[in-house]
Protein backbone atom coordinates (compact mmCIF):
# COMPACT_ATOMS: atom_id res chain seq x y z
CA UNK A 1 0.00 0.00 0.00
CA UNK A 2 1.81 3.04 -1.22
CA UNK A 3 0.96 6.69 -0.69
CA UNK A 4 -0.55 6.72 -4.18
CA UNK A 5 -2.91 3.83 -3.43
CA UNK A 6 -4.05 5.73 -0.36
CA UNK A 7 -4.65 8.80 -2.51
CA UNK A 8 -6.87 6.78 -4.86
CA UNK A 9 -8.88 5.45 -1.92
CA UNK A 10 -9.30 8.94 -0.48
CA UNK A 11 -10.55 10.29 -3.80
CA UNK A 12 -13.04 7.45 -4.16
CA UNK A 13 -14.25 7.87 -0.57
CA UNK A 14 -14.98 11.52 -1.40
CA UNK A 15 -17.36 10.33 -4.12
CA UNK A 16 -19.69 8.47 -1.76
CA UNK A 17 -23.06 10.14 -1.77
CA UNK A 18 -25.12 11.97 0.82
CA UNK A 19 -28.74 13.14 0.43
CA UNK A 20 -28.96 16.93 0.08
CA UNK A 21 -31.91 19.26 0.03
CA UNK A 22 -31.57 22.46 -1.99
CA UNK A 23 -32.58 25.57 -0.03
CA UNK A 24 -33.23 27.68 -3.12
CA UNK A 25 -33.47 27.22 -6.84
CA UNK A 26 -30.36 27.04 -9.03
CA UNK A 27 -29.92 27.95 -12.67
CA UNK A 28 -28.61 25.35 -15.13
CA UNK A 29 -28.28 22.60 -12.53
CA UNK A 30 -31.33 20.56 -13.57
CA UNK A 31 -29.01 17.86 -14.96
CA UNK A 32 -27.87 16.93 -11.43
CA UNK A 33 -31.32 15.55 -10.73
CA UNK A 34 -32.25 12.33 -12.52
CA UNK A 35 -35.98 12.84 -11.93
CA UNK A 36 -35.99 16.57 -12.56
CA UNK A 37 -36.94 18.14 -15.87
CA UNK A 38 -35.67 21.31 -17.41
CA UNK A 39 -32.67 23.49 -16.85
CA UNK A 40 -33.65 24.91 -13.48
CA UNK A 41 -33.13 22.98 -10.25
CA UNK A 42 -36.14 23.67 -8.03
CA UNK A 43 -35.97 24.80 -4.44
CA UNK A 44 -36.48 21.87 -2.07
CA UNK A 45 -35.15 19.34 -4.58
CA UNK A 46 -33.70 16.26 -2.85
CA UNK A 47 -30.65 14.84 -4.61
CA UNK A 48 -27.88 12.46 -3.64
CA UNK A 49 -24.59 14.30 -4.15
CA UNK A 50 -20.96 13.24 -3.67
CA UNK A 51 -19.51 14.33 -0.34
CA UNK A 52 -16.92 16.68 -1.89
CA UNK A 53 -19.73 18.58 -3.62
CA UNK A 54 -22.15 18.51 -0.68
CA UNK A 55 -19.57 20.00 1.70
CA UNK A 56 -18.87 22.97 -0.59
CA UNK A 57 -22.58 23.62 -1.22
CA UNK A 58 -23.20 23.39 2.52
CA UNK A 59 -20.49 25.93 3.20
CA UNK A 60 -22.20 28.35 0.81
CA UNK A 61 -25.56 27.72 2.53
CA UNK A 62 -27.06 26.32 -0.65
CA UNK A 63 -28.12 22.93 0.75
CA UNK A 64 -29.02 21.03 3.89
CA UNK A 65 -27.23 17.70 4.30
CA UNK A 66 -29.23 14.77 5.64
CA UNK A 67 -27.87 11.55 7.15
CA UNK A 68 -27.54 8.80 4.52
CA UNK A 69 -29.51 5.62 5.02
CA UNK A 70 -26.39 3.54 5.64
CA UNK A 71 -25.85 5.48 8.89
CA UNK A 72 -29.53 5.37 9.83
CA UNK A 73 -31.09 4.00 13.03
CA UNK A 74 -31.26 0.46 11.67
CA UNK A 75 -27.48 0.27 11.12
CA UNK A 76 -26.77 1.96 14.43
CA UNK A 77 -28.93 -0.50 16.34
CA UNK A 78 -27.33 -3.43 14.55
CA UNK A 79 -23.84 -2.10 15.34
CA UNK A 80 -24.78 -1.65 18.98
CA UNK A 81 -26.25 -5.12 19.23
CA UNK A 82 -23.35 -7.03 17.63
CA UNK A 83 -20.73 -5.04 15.74
CA UNK A 84 -18.91 -8.16 14.49
CA UNK A 85 -21.61 -9.57 12.28
CA UNK A 86 -22.73 -6.40 10.48
CA UNK A 87 -21.74 -6.43 6.82
CA UNK A 88 -20.26 -2.96 6.44
CA UNK A 89 -19.05 -3.52 2.90
CA UNK A 90 -22.64 -3.93 1.75
CA UNK A 91 -23.67 -0.74 3.52
CA UNK A 92 -20.80 1.36 2.24
CA UNK A 93 -17.37 0.33 1.02
CA UNK A 94 -15.71 3.28 2.77
CA UNK A 95 -17.93 3.05 5.84
CA UNK A 96 -15.62 4.72 8.36
CA UNK A 97 -14.03 7.33 6.09
CA UNK A 98 -17.45 8.27 4.75
CA UNK A 99 -18.98 8.20 8.23
CA UNK A 100 -16.45 10.72 9.50
CA UNK A 101 -17.20 13.06 6.59
CA UNK A 102 -20.94 12.72 7.15
CA UNK A 103 -20.45 13.46 10.84
CA UNK A 104 -18.62 16.68 9.86
CA UNK A 105 -21.48 17.74 7.59
CA UNK A 106 -24.27 16.92 10.03
CA UNK A 107 -23.09 18.45 13.34
CA UNK A 108 -26.60 18.17 14.84
CA UNK A 109 -26.31 14.40 14.70
CA UNK A 110 -24.24 13.93 17.84
CA UNK A 111 -24.53 10.16 18.13
CA UNK A 112 -22.74 9.23 14.89
CA UNK A 113 -19.06 9.73 15.91
CA UNK A 114 -19.54 7.57 18.98
CA UNK A 115 -21.29 4.82 17.03
CA UNK A 116 -18.40 4.78 14.53
CA UNK A 117 -15.68 4.76 17.19
CA UNK A 118 -17.34 2.00 19.25
CA UNK A 119 -17.99 -0.15 16.21
CA UNK A 120 -14.43 0.23 14.92
CA UNK A 121 -12.93 -0.67 18.27
CA UNK A 122 -15.05 -3.78 18.74
CA UNK A 123 -14.51 -5.01 15.18
CA UNK A 124 -10.78 -4.28 15.29
CA UNK A 125 -10.27 -6.60 18.26
CA UNK A 126 -12.09 -9.42 16.56
CA UNK A 127 -10.14 -8.86 13.35
CA UNK A 128 -6.77 -8.86 15.11
CA UNK A 129 -7.74 -12.10 16.81
CA UNK A 130 -8.54 -13.73 13.50
CA UNK A 131 -5.30 -12.52 11.85
CA UNK A 132 -3.02 -13.76 14.57
CA UNK A 133 -4.63 -17.04 15.52
CA UNK A 134 -6.38 -18.23 12.39
CA UNK A 135 -4.71 -20.29 9.73
CA UNK A 136 -4.67 -19.01 6.16
CA UNK A 137 -8.13 -18.54 4.80
CA UNK A 138 -11.22 -16.71 5.77
CA UNK A 139 -13.05 -18.10 8.77
CA UNK A 140 -16.74 -17.31 8.77
CA UNK A 141 -16.53 -15.14 5.65
CA UNK A 142 -15.06 -12.34 7.76
CA UNK A 143 -13.36 -10.50 4.90
CA UNK A 144 -16.65 -10.08 3.04
CA UNK A 145 -17.99 -8.01 5.90
CA UNK A 146 -15.07 -5.60 6.21
CA UNK A 147 -15.03 -2.02 5.01
CA UNK A 148 -12.09 -0.83 2.91
CA UNK A 149 -10.08 0.50 5.88
CA UNK A 150 -10.60 -2.69 7.86
CA UNK A 151 -9.75 -4.89 4.97
CA UNK A 152 -6.40 -3.10 4.54
CA UNK A 153 -5.64 -3.61 8.23
CA UNK A 154 -6.66 -7.24 7.98
CA UNK A 155 -4.37 -7.91 5.03
CA UNK A 156 -1.45 -6.19 6.79
CA UNK A 157 -2.02 -8.31 9.89
CA UNK A 158 -2.22 -11.48 7.84
CA UNK A 159 0.99 -10.64 5.95
CA UNK A 160 2.80 -9.96 9.23
CA UNK A 161 1.67 -13.25 10.64
CA UNK A 162 2.74 -15.07 7.47
CA UNK A 163 6.21 -13.47 7.58
CA UNK A 164 6.56 -14.57 11.18
CA UNK A 165 5.62 -18.14 10.30
CA UNK A 166 8.12 -18.14 7.46
CA UNK A 167 10.84 -16.91 9.77
CA UNK A 168 9.99 -19.61 12.30
CA UNK A 169 10.24 -22.25 9.57
CA UNK A 170 13.66 -20.94 8.53
CA UNK A 171 12.30 -19.82 5.16
CA UNK A 172 12.86 -16.10 5.66
CA UNK A 173 15.95 -16.00 3.43
CA UNK A 174 14.14 -17.51 0.44
CA UNK A 175 13.99 -15.23 -2.54
CA UNK A 176 10.70 -15.24 -4.44
CA UNK A 177 9.47 -13.62 -7.64
CA UNK A 178 7.89 -10.24 -6.96
CA UNK A 179 4.10 -10.21 -6.44
CA UNK A 180 3.29 -8.20 -9.55
CA UNK A 181 5.03 -10.73 -11.78
CA UNK A 182 3.37 -13.69 -10.08
CA UNK A 183 -0.06 -12.14 -10.57
CA UNK A 184 0.60 -11.32 -14.22
CA UNK A 185 1.69 -14.91 -14.86
CA UNK A 186 -1.37 -16.40 -13.12
CA UNK A 187 -3.60 -14.31 -15.36
CA UNK A 188 -1.72 -15.47 -18.44
CA UNK A 189 -2.15 -19.08 -17.41
CA UNK A 190 -5.88 -18.64 -16.86
CA UNK A 191 -6.53 -16.94 -20.20
CA UNK A 192 -7.85 -19.40 -22.80
CA UNK A 193 -5.49 -20.15 -25.68
CA UNK A 194 -5.74 -18.15 -28.86
CA UNK A 195 -7.58 -15.34 -27.15
CA UNK A 196 -5.81 -12.05 -26.75
CA UNK A 197 -6.16 -10.25 -23.43
CA UNK A 198 -6.94 -6.92 -25.06
CA UNK A 199 -10.46 -6.29 -26.34
CA UNK A 200 -10.70 -5.72 -30.06
CA UNK B 1 -25.84 14.79 -19.07
CA UNK B 2 -27.68 13.38 -16.08
CA UNK B 3 -26.17 13.21 -12.60
CA UNK B 4 -22.55 13.79 -11.65
CA UNK B 5 -20.24 12.29 -14.34
CA UNK B 6 -18.50 9.13 -13.15
CA UNK B 7 -15.95 8.27 -15.86
CA UNK B 8 -13.00 9.33 -13.71
CA UNK B 9 -14.06 7.30 -10.71
CA UNK B 10 -14.61 4.27 -12.93
CA UNK B 11 -10.96 4.64 -14.06
CA UNK B 12 -9.79 4.81 -10.46
CA UNK B 13 -11.86 1.80 -9.45
CA UNK B 14 -10.34 -0.18 -12.30
CA UNK B 15 -6.86 0.84 -11.12
CA UNK B 16 -7.67 -0.06 -7.54
CA UNK B 17 -8.86 -3.58 -8.24
CA UNK B 18 -6.01 -4.67 -10.50
CA UNK B 19 -2.90 -6.40 -9.09
CA UNK B 20 -0.50 -4.11 -10.93
CA UNK B 21 -2.10 -1.66 -13.38
CA UNK B 22 -5.04 -2.28 -15.74
CA UNK B 23 -4.79 -1.94 -19.51
CA UNK B 24 -4.44 1.79 -20.25
CA UNK B 25 -7.96 3.01 -20.98
CA UNK B 26 -7.43 5.53 -23.76
CA UNK B 27 -11.14 5.90 -24.59
CA UNK B 28 -12.26 6.60 -21.04
CA UNK B 29 -9.40 9.00 -20.35
CA UNK B 30 -10.43 10.98 -23.44
CA UNK B 31 -14.07 10.86 -22.37
CA UNK B 32 -13.14 12.15 -18.91
CA UNK B 33 -11.13 15.01 -20.40
CA UNK B 34 -14.11 15.93 -22.59
CA UNK B 35 -16.44 15.96 -19.58
CA UNK B 36 -14.07 18.22 -17.67
CA UNK B 37 -13.75 20.55 -20.66
CA UNK B 38 -17.50 20.73 -21.13
CA UNK B 39 -18.12 21.69 -17.50
CA UNK B 40 -15.27 24.18 -17.46
CA UNK B 41 -16.49 25.93 -20.58
CA UNK B 42 -20.03 25.98 -19.25
CA UNK B 43 -18.97 27.44 -15.87
CA UNK B 44 -16.96 30.07 -17.72
CA UNK B 45 -19.87 31.05 -19.94
CA UNK B 46 -22.27 31.19 -16.96
CA UNK B 47 -19.97 33.62 -15.15
CA UNK B 48 -20.04 35.92 -18.17
CA UNK B 49 -23.82 35.97 -18.68
CA UNK B 50 -25.51 39.37 -18.43
CA UNK B 51 -28.05 38.05 -15.95
CA UNK B 52 -25.30 36.60 -13.72
CA UNK B 53 -25.07 38.14 -10.29
CA UNK B 54 -22.54 37.54 -7.51
CA UNK B 55 -25.14 38.02 -4.79
CA UNK B 56 -27.77 35.68 -6.17
CA UNK B 57 -27.41 32.21 -4.59
CA UNK B 58 -29.27 30.70 -7.56
CA UNK B 59 -26.22 31.64 -9.70
CA UNK B 60 -23.37 31.13 -7.20
CA UNK B 61 -24.58 27.61 -6.36
CA UNK B 62 -24.35 26.74 -10.06
CA UNK B 63 -20.77 27.94 -10.27
CA UNK B 64 -19.78 26.22 -7.01
CA UNK B 65 -21.23 22.91 -8.17
CA UNK B 66 -19.69 22.94 -11.63
CA UNK B 67 -16.25 24.05 -10.47
CA UNK B 68 -16.20 21.45 -7.68
CA UNK B 69 -17.22 18.65 -10.03
CA UNK B 70 -14.59 19.35 -12.65
CA UNK B 71 -11.86 20.04 -10.08
CA UNK B 72 -12.54 16.70 -8.47
CA UNK B 73 -12.62 14.93 -11.85
CA UNK B 74 -9.30 16.53 -12.73
CA UNK B 75 -7.78 15.38 -9.43
CA UNK B 76 -8.97 11.82 -10.18
CA UNK B 77 -7.47 11.91 -13.65
CA UNK B 78 -4.13 13.17 -12.34
CA UNK B 79 -4.21 10.47 -9.65
CA UNK B 80 -4.84 7.85 -12.35
CA UNK B 81 -1.80 8.96 -14.34
CA UNK B 82 0.55 9.47 -11.36
CA UNK B 83 -0.40 6.24 -9.68
CA UNK B 84 0.33 4.29 -12.86
CA UNK B 85 3.74 5.94 -13.22
CA UNK B 86 4.62 5.17 -9.60
CA UNK B 87 3.71 1.52 -10.18
CA UNK B 88 5.93 1.39 -13.25
CA UNK B 89 8.87 2.70 -11.21
CA UNK B 90 8.07 0.31 -8.36
CA UNK B 91 8.11 -2.68 -10.71
CA UNK B 92 11.42 -1.60 -12.25
CA UNK B 93 13.01 -1.83 -8.79
CA UNK B 94 11.22 -5.04 -7.94
CA UNK B 95 12.33 -7.01 -11.01
CA UNK B 96 15.71 -5.32 -11.23
CA UNK B 97 15.67 -5.15 -15.01
CA UNK B 98 13.53 -4.26 -17.95
CA UNK B 99 9.78 -4.72 -17.47
CA UNK B 100 8.46 -8.14 -18.56
CA UNK B 101 6.49 -8.23 -21.82
CA UNK B 102 3.22 -9.13 -20.06
CA UNK B 103 3.48 -5.92 -18.04
CA UNK B 104 4.62 -3.76 -20.95
CA UNK B 105 1.53 -4.80 -22.91
CA UNK B 106 -0.68 -2.95 -20.41
CA UNK B 107 0.97 0.44 -20.89
CA UNK B 108 0.17 3.31 -23.24
CA UNK B 109 2.84 4.45 -25.74
CA UNK B 110 3.62 7.47 -23.56
CA UNK B 111 4.00 5.26 -20.51
CA UNK B 112 6.31 2.91 -22.39
CA UNK B 113 8.44 5.90 -23.27
CA UNK B 114 8.48 6.86 -19.61
CA UNK B 115 9.44 3.32 -18.57
CA UNK B 116 12.35 3.27 -21.00
CA UNK B 117 13.51 6.73 -19.98
CA UNK B 118 13.31 5.74 -16.30
CA UNK B 119 15.31 2.63 -17.06
CA UNK B 120 17.91 4.88 -18.70
CA UNK B 121 18.31 7.36 -15.86
CA UNK B 122 18.41 4.58 -13.27
CA UNK B 123 21.16 2.79 -15.21
CA UNK B 124 23.04 6.06 -15.55
CA UNK B 125 22.76 6.74 -11.83
CA UNK B 126 23.91 3.27 -10.87
CA UNK B 127 26.85 3.63 -13.23
CA UNK B 128 27.77 6.94 -11.63
CA UNK B 129 27.55 6.03 -7.94
CA UNK B 130 29.03 2.57 -7.84
CA UNK B 131 30.82 2.12 -11.12
CA UNK B 132 28.20 -0.28 -12.48
CA UNK B 133 26.80 -1.47 -9.15
CA UNK B 134 23.28 -2.88 -9.41
CA UNK B 135 21.38 -1.16 -6.59
CA UNK B 136 18.23 -3.20 -7.16
CA UNK B 137 20.13 -6.40 -6.40
CA UNK B 138 20.45 -8.09 -2.99
CA UNK B 139 17.53 -6.46 -1.23
CA UNK B 140 18.19 -8.43 1.96
CA UNK B 141 21.54 -9.41 3.53
CA UNK B 142 22.68 -12.76 2.07
CA UNK B 143 23.27 -15.80 4.25
CA UNK B 144 25.19 -17.84 1.72
CA UNK B 145 27.23 -17.01 -1.35
CA UNK B 146 25.68 -19.58 -3.64
CA UNK B 147 22.01 -20.44 -4.02
CA UNK B 148 20.36 -23.43 -5.62
CA UNK B 149 17.73 -22.66 -8.24
CA UNK B 150 15.30 -24.76 -10.22
CA UNK B 151 14.26 -23.76 -13.72
CA UNK B 152 10.47 -23.63 -14.09
CA UNK B 153 10.12 -23.25 -17.82
CA UNK B 154 12.68 -23.24 -20.61
CA UNK B 155 13.63 -19.66 -21.32
CA UNK B 156 16.61 -19.94 -23.66
CA UNK B 157 20.02 -18.55 -22.86
CA UNK B 158 20.51 -15.75 -20.36
CA UNK B 159 23.60 -13.68 -19.72
CA UNK B 160 24.43 -13.56 -16.00
CA UNK B 161 25.71 -10.50 -14.18
CA UNK B 162 29.14 -12.15 -14.06
CA UNK B 163 29.24 -12.40 -17.85
CA UNK B 164 28.63 -16.16 -18.04
CA UNK B 165 25.97 -17.50 -20.39
CA UNK B 166 23.52 -19.98 -18.91
CA UNK B 167 21.07 -22.15 -20.82
CA UNK B 168 17.70 -22.37 -19.00
CA UNK B 169 16.01 -25.72 -19.69
CA UNK B 170 12.89 -26.76 -17.80
CA UNK B 171 13.37 -28.68 -14.51
CA UNK B 172 17.15 -28.27 -14.43
CA UNK B 173 18.88 -27.32 -11.22
CA UNK B 174 21.80 -24.91 -11.02
CA UNK B 175 24.02 -23.59 -8.28
CA UNK B 176 24.57 -19.91 -8.97
CA UNK B 177 26.27 -16.99 -7.32
CA UNK B 178 23.67 -15.09 -5.34
CA UNK B 179 24.12 -11.91 -7.34
CA UNK B 180 23.54 -13.88 -10.56
CA UNK B 181 20.55 -15.79 -9.25
CA UNK B 182 18.59 -12.97 -7.63
CA UNK B 183 17.45 -11.11 -10.76
CA UNK B 184 16.40 -14.40 -12.39
CA UNK B 185 14.32 -15.35 -9.36
CA UNK B 186 12.73 -11.90 -9.09
CA UNK B 187 11.75 -12.03 -12.74
CA UNK B 188 10.17 -15.42 -12.11
CA UNK B 189 12.38 -17.35 -14.56
CA UNK B 190 13.72 -19.71 -11.91
CA UNK B 191 12.69 -20.72 -8.40
CA UNK B 192 14.85 -20.59 -5.30
CA UNK B 193 15.14 -24.01 -3.70
CA UNK B 194 16.45 -24.47 -0.21
CA UNK B 195 18.06 -27.50 1.34
Interface residues (C-beta under 8 A of the other chain):
Chain A: X2 X4 X5 X7 X8 X9 X11 X12 X14 X15 X22 X23 X24 X25 X26 X27 X28 X29 X31 X32 X34 X49 X50 X52 X53 X56 X57 X60 X61 X62 X171 X173 X174 X175 X176 X177 X178 X179 X180 X181 X182 X183 X184 X185 X187 X188 X197 X198
Chain B: X1 X2 X3 X4 X6 X9 X12 X13 X15 X16 X19 X20 X23 X42 X46 X57 X58 X59 X60 X61 X62 X64 X65 X68 X69 X72 X75 X76 X79 X82 X83 X86 X87 X90 X91 X94 X95 X100 X102 X103 X105 X140 X142 X143 X147 X181 X182 X185 X186 X187 X188 X191 X192 X194
